[in-house]
């Protein structure tokens, strides 16, 4: 077990900058407890934020009351030659000025297997089923004051690559790896009823190009089946 407290509060929004104490725009406060157990991990935290900007960019930062997450990893090769993962989380967001409030419960059960043939073909198979439950209050795009929303998201993905390596000199290795990935997911209804708190900064680059879901966070998912190919 490990726990901790981080506090940062000021009564004067300009004080920290004026005396060169801190140039942060938002002060973070956190209380947390986490557990490490073999391959498993769990954490519970509460967070509050203070926006000390004096410009028009100032926004009401949501308080996290609370966030909890638990991940349970199976041993490699113990389920059909692969490993299983159960990932569950709870998130509560509250804004003090009467803005958007949200509660989210999410749970995903996934399985992954990696196979390497005798001639070097590497294939990774992923299967996942995820369920999300949302309770949103005071959302500007809702006609009702309160609204519940649920979502089921199954996913299957197979990625195959053929890494070719060659030594260059005595201390370097060159790798050329063609990759193809096939992702099977359903087409979802419009997600306008689901709040978007942690998936707003979506980017497509070389680090996530072959991910089954290229959105950060949980609030947005990438639907519709597709094929991705390229080389590294």
C-alpha positions as semicolon CSV with decimal commas, in nm:
position;residue;x (nm);y (nm);z (nm)
1;X;0,000;0,000;0,000
2;X;0,103;0,358;-0,060
3;X;-0,083;0,680;0,020
4;X;-0,016;1,050;0,003
5;X;-0,145;1,406;0,013
6;X;-0,049;1,693;-0,219
7;X;-0,179;2,040;-0,133
8;X;-0,149;2,369;-0,322
9;X;-0,385;2,654;-0,228
10;X;-0,353;3,033;-0,248
11;X;-0,587;3,309;-0,131
12;X;-0,447;3,558;-0,385
13;X;-0,448;3,457;-0,752
14;X;-0,154;3,685;-0,845
15;X;0,063;3,620;-0,540
16;X;0,255;3,317;-0,672
17;X;0,355;3,484;-0,999
18;X;0,428;3,823;-0,849
19;X;0,691;3,679;-0,614
20;X;0,820;3,412;-0,859
21;X;0,702;3,125;-0,640
22;X;0,517;2,938;-0,915
23;X;0,401;3,001;-1,272
24;X;0,133;2,730;-1,272
25;X;-0,205;2,820;-1,420
26;X;-0,392;2,558;-1,219
27;X;-0,307;2,437;-0,867
28;X;-0,371;2,069;-0,796
29;X;-0,478;1,912;-0,467
30;X;-0,485;1,536;-0,427
31;X;-0,544;1,269;-0,165
32;X;-0,475;0,914;-0,281
33;X;-0,419;0,555;-0,176
34;X;-0,296;0,279;-0,405
35;X;-0,212;-0,090;-0,382
36;X;0,037;-0,302;-0,576
37;X;-0,026;-0,676;-0,558
38;X;0,177;-0,901;-0,789
39;X;0,035;-0,817;-1,136
40;X;-0,268;-0,629;-0,999
41;X;-0,309;-0,259;-0,920
42;X;-0,575;-0,047;-0,750
43;X;-0,601;0,324;-0,669
44;X;-0,855;0,559;-0,510
45;X;-0,805;0,935;-0,523
46;X;-0,987;1,264;-0,475
47;X;-0,867;1,581;-0,649
48;X;-0,956;1,951;-0,641
49;X;-0,823;2,230;-0,864
50;X;-0,783;2,604;-0,830
51;X;-0,751;2,808;-1,149
52;X;-0,530;3,110;-1,076
53;X;-0,535;3,262;-1,424
54;X;-0,664;3,618;-1,442
55;X;-0,734;3,616;-1,818
56;X;-1,049;3,514;-2,005
57;X;-0,910;3,161;-2,047
58;X;-1,007;3,084;-1,690
59;X;-1,249;2,795;-1,656
60;X;-1,414;2,611;-1,370
61;X;-1,198;2,303;-1,317
62;X;-1,402;1,999;-1,210
63;X;-1,336;1,837;-0,874
64;X;-1,277;1,462;-0,888
65;X;-1,484;1,309;-0,608
66;X;-1,363;1,040;-0,633
67;X;-1,171;0,836;-0,893
68;X;-1,117;0,465;-0,838
69;X;-0,953;0,209;-1,064
70;X;-0,863;-0,158;-1,035
71;X;-0,671;-0,372;-1,286
72;X;-0,632;-0,747;-1,258
73;X;-0,381;-0,909;-1,495
74;X;-0,378;-1,281;-1,561
75;X;-0,052;-1,470;-1,596
76;X;0,087;-1,493;-1,952
77;X;-0,038;-1,801;-2,134
78;X;-0,295;-1,905;-1,872
79;X;-0,608;-1,847;-2,088
80;X;-0,604;-2,010;-2,433
81;X;-0,236;-1,933;-2,469
82;X;-0,286;-1,565;-2,389
83;X;-0,354;-1,344;-2,089
84;X;-0,673;-1,189;-1,956
85;X;-0,723;-0,842;-1,810
86;X;-1,011;-0,702;-1,604
87;X;-1,008;-0,322;-1,584
88;X;-1,279;-0,143;-1,384
89;X;-1,306;0,224;-1,294
90;X;-1,537;0,477;-1,128
91;X;-1,520;0,853;-1,182
92;X;-1,718;1,137;-1,031
93;X;-1,677;1,496;-1,157
94;X;-1,834;1,797;-0,986
95;X;-1,814;2,164;-1,086
96;X;-1,872;2,426;-0,820
97;X;-2,036;2,686;-1,047
98;X;-2,329;2,464;-1,141
99;X;-2,170;2,342;-1,465
100;X;-2,154;1,991;-1,603
101;X;-2,142;1,714;-1,343
102;X;-2,079;1,353;-1,438
103;X;-2,058;1,008;-1,284
104;X;-1,910;0,720;-1,486
105;X;-1,879;0,350;-1,415
106;X;-1,679;0,147;-1,666
107;X;-1,563;-0,213;-1,680
108;X;-1,374;-0,399;-1,953
109;X;-1,273;-0,763;-1,986
110;X;-1,006;-0,828;-2,249
111;X;-0,780;-1,106;-2,375
112;X;-0,455;-1,084;-2,569
113;X;-0,234;-1,344;-2,732
114;X;0,096;-1,304;-2,915
115;X;0,226;-1,567;-3,159
116;X;0,560;-1,580;-3,342
117;X;0,604;-1,826;-3,627
118;X;0,928;-2,011;-3,704
119;X;0,995;-1,775;-3,997
120;X;0,945;-1,457;-3,791
121;X;0,583;-1,350;-3,849
122;X;0,449;-1,179;-3,533
123;X;0,072;-1,181;-3,475
124;X;-0,108;-1,016;-3,181
125;X;-0,477;-1,092;-3,123
126;X;-0,694;-0,875;-2,897
127;X;-1,056;-0,935;-2,793
128;X;-1,240;-0,697;-2,559
129;X;-1,587;-0,632;-2,425
130;X;-1,655;-0,305;-2,240
131;X;-1,958;-0,156;-2,071
132;X;-2,003;0,207;-1,962
133;X;-2,274;0,369;-1,750
134;X;-2,304;0,750;-1,735
135;X;-2,510;0,980;-1,516
136;X;-2,486;1,342;-1,636
137;X;-2,640;1,652;-1,479
138;X;-2,671;2,010;-1,611
139;X;-2,529;1,933;-1,953
140;X;-2,593;2,214;-2,203
141;X;-2,675;1,973;-2,488
142;X;-2,945;1,792;-2,292
143;X;-3,309;1,897;-2,292
144;X;-3,356;1,729;-1,954
145;X;-3,190;1,824;-1,629
146;X;-3,075;1,468;-1,559
147;X;-2,984;1,196;-1,803
148;X;-2,856;0,839;-1,791
149;X;-2,661;0,681;-2,075
150;X;-2,521;0,333;-2,126
151;X;-2,289;0,191;-2,390
152;X;-2,166;-0,156;-2,483
153;X;-1,851;-0,176;-2,692
154;X;-1,716;-0,511;-2,821
155;X;-1,387;-0,513;-3,011
156;X;-1,168;-0,760;-3,197
157;X;-0,827;-0,678;-3,344
158;X;-0,555;-0,876;-3,521
159;X;-0,221;-0,713;-3,597
160;X;0,048;-0,891;-3,798
161;X;0,400;-0,769;-3,864
162;X;0,715;-0,911;-4,022
163;X;1,020;-0,745;-3,863
164;X;1,335;-0,776;-4,076
165;X;1,662;-0,704;-3,896
166;X;2,015;-0,656;-4,018
167;X;2,329;-0,558;-3,828
168;X;2,493;-0,234;-3,936
169;X;2,853;-0,227;-3,823
170;X;2,943;-0,367;-3,483
171;X;2,703;-0,177;-3,258
172;X;2,390;-0,096;-3,463
173;X;2,091;-0,288;-3,596
174;X;1,851;-0,178;-3,869
175;X;1,486;-0,296;-3,849
176;X;1,226;-0,272;-4,125
177;X;0,882;-0,391;-4,017
178;X;0,574;-0,396;-4,247
179;X;0,252;-0,404;-4,041
180;X;-0,115;-0,468;-4,115
181;X;-0,398;-0,453;-3,864
182;X;-0,766;-0,550;-3,898
183;X;-1,010;-0,411;-3,641
184;X;-1,369;-0,537;-3,610
185;X;-1,604;-0,313;-3,410
186;X;-1,973;-0,223;-3,449
187;X;-2,102;0,109;-3,570
188;X;-2,240;0,296;-3,270
189;X;-2,521;0,547;-3,251
190;X;-2,430;0,912;-3,213
191;X;-2,246;0,967;-2,886
192;X;-2,380;1,318;-2,823
193;X;-2,557;1,203;-2,507
194;X;-2,228;1,083;-2,354
195;X;-2,011;1,350;-2,187
196;X;-1,659;1,396;-2,319
197;X;-1,428;1,479;-2,030
198;X;-1,112;1,274;-2,097
199;X;-1,107;1,217;-2,476
200;X;-1,092;1,574;-2,606
201;X;-0,725;1,576;-2,709
202;X;-0,742;1,310;-2,981
203;X;-0,436;1,289;-3,204
204;X;-0,328;1,048;-3,476
205;X;0,047;0,983;-3,495
206;X;0,300;0,702;-3,526
207;X;0,267;0,605;-3,158
208;X;-0,105;0,514;-3,175
209;X;-0,165;0,447;-3,546
210;X;-0,213;0,072;-3,495
211;X;-0,407;0,093;-3,166
212;X;-0,756;-0,058;-3,183
213;X;-0,894;0,262;-3,026
214;X;-0,693;0,580;-3,089
215;X;-0,887;0,806;-2,854
216;X;-0,727;0,883;-2,516
217;X;-0,940;0,816;-2,211
218;X;-1,272;0,632;-2,204
219;X;-1,541;0,881;-2,306
220;X;-1,493;0,841;-2,682
221;X;-1,440;0,519;-2,877
222;X;-1,347;0,465;-3,241
223;X;-1,628;0,268;-3,405
224;X;-1,668;0,102;-3,749
225;X;-1,444;-0,179;-3,874
226;X;-1,126;-0,083;-4,058
227;X;-0,789;-0,197;-4,190
228;X;-0,466;-0,014;-4,108
229;X;-0,137;-0,082;-4,285
230;X;0,207;0,071;-4,297
231;X;0,572;0,012;-4,213
232;X;0,807;0,100;-3,931
